[in-house]
Amino acid sequence: MLATLGSTIFGFLREVVSAKYYGTQWQMDTYLAAAMIPTILFGVFNGALTSALVPTFSDYIASGDRKEAWRLASTIVNSLAIILTICAVIGFVFAPYYVPLIAHGFPKPQMGVAIRMTRWLMPSIIAVALSGVFSGILNAFQRFRAAAVVGMTLNVVTIFCVVLLNRKYGIYALVAGTGLGLISQMLVQIPAFLSMGGYRFTLDLRHPGLKKMWALLGPIAIGSSAGQVSLFFDRYFATTLPAGYIAGMSYAQKLVSFPLQIFAVAIATVIFPLLAMQFAQSDRVGVARGAITGLRLVNFITIPSVCALIVLARPIVSTLFERGSFGPTSVDLTVGLLPYAAAGLVALAGNVVLTRCLVACRQISWQVATSILTVVLNVALSITWLPTLGARGLLLANSVSQTVQAIVLLVLVARFVAEIDWRTLIGSVAKICVCALVMVAALLWVVGMATPQTTLVLRVSFLAGQIAVGAVVFIALALVLDVEELSLAWRAIMAKFERNIIVPPENRDAPIT
């Protein structure tokens, strides 16, 4: 979590720097569309491969056959390096043909810029895929530290490139920084990957582990493609909006992702290999307990976060972004979009945990079906709400479809694991909601007393005070109502600093820090 916190903080600094130099101008819209294109084209295979790796590796590790696990890992890494190099060349050459399909709403001059940006980013797909594989292998061996810092390297490299190169290259400084940052994500994991001593320059295309992975890979790829199709339609619809709205949506979604990246993804990343191991050992009770604990912890973070993001939308956006090219108009645009993006945060965080639980339990087909349902619903709602709500409709469609997906996934998890402790889960949500509502009342009172803050120092100090008031009220009431998640999180943190106590198993050679 600490590594992810650092990554998220630098991620916000990256957004702050981008907002200062590019604001909500059309150049920023173009970059965001171009940056998504390699993700859409190659994210399907990369995400599916990474998701299929952990359960397969867990089987080998659980049986103690590490030699075969490493032979499989070496085969995957070496074959990917060859295949994706060819794909990058093809993607570079044919960019003028597929970019207009995604950014169809851009005028011709802007389309040319989008094609050029896409070509700049295309070589990075090799590094992105290998980085994902390295992370999956390291997580399978319960070594989380190197994989956890990849986001930090991306953000730091991007910030330096923008600050140093913007005067000469403009928006292309951000494009170059993104490409180099994605490559750095791979480089920082290579030492940890090689230090385990198992990698070999080999291609064993008949390895039995490949057959196991292919059995998982097909359905997962369909599920991943469903997510990429949703992303495609988001960008497809957004390119028809007036200039600035793609950037405004991006800033709003980045704010929503702050608690998601710090807590939900970190929790899910740590429990995923544990759930896979428990399922491999037929410990269905352990799987159920781990999934519910993950949900309770992410609810404890995300429910008050949604409330704070909505109530404090203007001071948050103004404090973080209002400078340089990001003026009052950009502030108003982003503030108007933020509540619609925040509405789906609780469901989005829950889906991160529940999806990994289904994958760990080998219920890939159900996870795929749920993903397809979510995409169909998202596209239908986007088409319905776009004419009247514009960008707000796109964000609201995402939030509603994610909420429906969370409900369906929870029902599926309850079906495939041991008995779910519904009373504990519902009681936990009820207590957290009560604490959050009281916190909202306190924040509204504080916001009502606010006066316009003219300097950055005053804006920062006043926002910090508002957040502190909300946090104190929420935590104090959580103590009064005996919200177990508070003590559970505290015990988990303190266990890292105490000796001679029993804690969940972890790799002491690579502590989770």
Buried (B, 14 or more C-beta within 10 A) or exposed (E): BBBBBBBBBBBBBBBBBBBBBBBBBBBBBBBBBBBBBBBBBBBBBBBBBBBBBBBBBBBBBBEEEBEBBBBBBBBBBBBBEEEBEEBBEEBBEEBEEBBBEBBEBBEEEBBBBBBBBBBBBBBBBBBBBBBBBBBBBBBBBBBBBBBBBBBBBBBBBBBBBBBEBBEEBEBBBBBBBBBBBBBBBBEBBBEBBEEBEBBBEEBBEEBEBBEBBEBBBBBBBBBBBBBBBBBBBBBBBBBEBEBBBBBBBBBBBBBBBBBBBBBBBBBBBBBBBBBBBBBBEEBBEBBBBBBBBBBBBBBBBBBBBBBBBBBBBBBBBBBBBBBBBBEEEBBEBBBBBBBBBBBBBBBBBBBBBBBBBBBBBBBBBBBBBBBBBBBBBBBEBBEEBBEEBBBBBBBBBBBBBBBBBBEBBBEBBBEBBEEBBEEEBEBBBEBBBBBBBBBBEBBEEBBEEBEEBEEEEEBBEBBEEBBEBBEEBBBEBBEEBEBBBBEBBEEBEEEEEEEEEEEEEBEEEBEBE
